[in-house]
């Protein structure tokens, strides 16, 4: 967790003008800020950036915004990340248990930048008081260091290429979950697969050869999952 006013903020909003307005204010206040304009990109950046707080709009549709919030709070990598919903959707329609289960704070648009900054400090305090942020994920004899982007197995360092590490990180976000080929391509290649439509299989084979083929389960024609436990 960063020092006060050095928190890492991921700001996601489909309205670019609004997003950059708040991003500039937060950066001027000393925060480290990344921006995103859609749900898939927000999730991908969160996996790499490891923000302390994610501020997002409902991304033009309520269900997509809720999906991103749920992904964050149910991911082993991001469950301790604070979430703030910044939206113009009517407050009454947001007042339901499903939303509250995945969002730490709701800010109605438009909100003064100073109030957004105060909300950031409030939600971070809540998360810090209730959780200890982990920078290392341990699975059986496999260890993933989120700060140095390194992997060890049984204490031996494993060198992974960026795509291989990204794949492992995605699988490790929810061990045992079967990620479909489309989900993987959406997250790793932003929905655009390489010219060779078997490139995913090539990277899976490379990852298996390095961490152990028994650790990645294949559902033929459907997708892949990490079979180890935390």
Protein Blocks (a to p, Z undefined) as FASTA:
>chain_A
ZZehiaccddddfblklmmmmmmmmmmnopacdddfbfklmmmmmmmnopabdcddeehp
aklmmmmmmmmmmpfklmmpccddddfbdfklmmcfklmmmccbdcdddddfklmmmmmm
mmmmmmmmmpccdfbdcehjaccdfklopaceehiacdddfklmmmmmmmmmmghiacdf
klmmmmmnnopacfblklmmmmmmmmmmmnopklpccdehiaccdfbdZZ
